[in-house]
Amino acid sequence: MKKVFSLFVVLFAITTVAFAQKGVVKFAKESHDFGKIEQGKPVTFTFEFTNTGTDPVVISNAQPSCGCTTPDWTKSAVLPGQKGYVKATYNAAAMGQFNKTVTVTSNGERPQIFLELRGEVVAPKEAQSAAAAPTPAPAIKKKVAKTTR
């Protein structure tokens, strides 16, 4: 009787694991480096994903780490084999290095996925070229002595 019960438990566990796969969100990449971007000009990157699981995936939220990042995402269910997106726009107001995240919440196998945006905000091009160009030295006029003979 114990052997039959043990066999039943093993078969139940195998069957449950085989049919338990949910939707699987597989992003092409989970981080993006903008490099150097100009201050005051927002930049956007679209993270694309594929549902590689067996059930539809629904993204319920995409929460940025701060107010300087605005997310948008596929609002409808993404069927198995189909593609979806999470688009993140960074404001680029503050100068310097940045590293921001967008937390994606879904009904997928991984309920939370962290997408990363990084880069460096630099001065606008006009300010960069003005700062890079050296200021010319004032012209010095030489007095030429006239000699009479």
C-alpha positions in Angstrom: 0.0 0.0 0.0 2.9 2.4 0.8 4.4 1.7 -2.6 1.2 2.5 -4.4 0.7 5.7 -2.4 4.4 6.8 -3.1 3.9 6.1 -6.8 0.7 8.1 -6.8 2.5 11.1 -5.1 5.4 11.0 -7.6 3.1 10.8 -10.6 1.0 13.7 -9.2 4.1 15.8 -8.7 5.4 15.2 -12.2 2.0 16.0 -13.7 1.7 19.2 -11.7 5.2 20.4 -12.8 4.5 19.5 -16.4 1.3 21.5 -16.5 2.2 24.3 -14.1 4.1 26.5 -16.6 2.7 29.9 -16.8 3.3 32.7 -19.3 7.0 33.5 -19.4 8.1 37.0 -20.1 11.5 36.9 -22.0 13.0 40.3 -22.6 15.5 40.7 -25.5 17.5 42.8 -23.1 16.8 44.0 -19.5 19.2 47.0 -19.4 20.0 49.9 -21.7 22.9 52.4 -21.7 22.0 55.7 -23.4 25.7 56.8 -23.1 25.9 60.6 -23.1 22.7 62.5 -23.6 22.0 66.2 -23.8 20.4 67.9 -20.8 16.8 68.9 -21.3 16.1 66.4 -24.1 14.1 63.3 -23.0 15.2 60.0 -24.3 13.2 56.8 -24.8 14.0 53.1 -25.1 11.6 50.3 -25.8 12.2 47.0 -24.1 10.7 44.2 -26.2 9.7 40.8 -24.8 8.2 37.6 -26.0 5.8 35.3 -24.1 7.7 32.0 -24.3 5.3 30.2 -21.9 2.0 28.4 -22.4 -0.4 30.9 -20.9 -1.2 34.5 -21.8 0.8 37.2 -19.9 -0.7 40.4 -18.6 1.5 43.2 -17.4 -0.4 44.8 -14.5 2.1 47.6 -13.8 5.4 49.2 -14.7 6.6 51.3 -11.8 9.6 53.6 -12.3 12.2 54.2 -9.5 11.6 58.0 -9.7 9.4 60.6 -11.3 12.0 61.4 -13.9 11.1 58.2 -15.8 7.7 57.6 -17.5 6.8 54.0 -18.5 4.3 52.8 -21.1 3.6 49.1 -21.8 1.4 46.6 -23.7 -1.9 46.8 -21.9 -3.6 43.8 -23.5 -2.8 40.1 -22.9 0.2 38.8 -24.7 -0.5 35.3 -26.0 2.1 32.6 -26.1 4.6 33.2 -28.9 3.5 36.9 -29.2 5.5 40.0 -28.5 4.9 43.0 -26.2 6.8 46.0 -24.9 7.7 48.2 -22.0 8.7 51.7 -23.2 10.6 54.0 -20.7 11.2 57.7 -21.2 13.9 59.4 -19.1 13.5 63.2 -18.6 17.3 64.1 -18.6 16.8 67.2 -16.5 19.6 66.7 -14.0 23.3 66.7 -15.0 25.5 63.7 -14.3 25.3 59.9 -14.2 22.0 58.2 -13.8 20.8 54.7 -13.1 17.1 54.2 -13.1 14.9 51.1 -12.9 11.4 50.2 -14.0 9.8 47.3 -12.1 7.5 45.3 -14.3 4.8 43.3 -12.5 2.9 40.6 -14.4 1.2 37.3 -14.0 4.2 35.6 -15.6 6.5 33.0 -14.2 8.7 35.8 -12.8 6.1 38.1 -11.3 8.6 41.1 -11.1 11.3 41.9 -13.6 13.6 44.9 -13.1 14.6 46.9 -16.3 17.5 49.2 -16.0 18.3 52.5 -17.8 21.6 54.2 -17.4 23.8 56.9 -18.9 25.1 60.4 -18.4 23.4 63.7 -18.9 25.7 66.4 -20.3 25.4 70.1 -21.0 23.6 71.1 -24.2 25.7 71.2 -27.4 25.9 75.0 -27.5 27.3 75.1 -24.0 29.7 72.2 -24.7 31.1 73.9 -27.9 31.4 77.2 -26.1 33.2 75.6 -23.2 35.5 73.6 -25.4 36.5 76.5 -27.6 39.5 78.4 -26.2 39.0 82.2 -25.8 41.4 84.0 -28.2 44.0 86.1 -26.5 43.8 89.8 -27.2 45.9 91.0 -30.0 49.1 92.8 -29.0 50.1 95.6 -31.2 53.8 96.2 -31.5 55.1 99.7 -31.8 57.5 99.9 -34.5 60.1 102.6 -33.9 60.8 104.8 -36.8 64.3 105.6 -37.4 65.5 108.6 -39.3 68.8 108.7 -41.0 
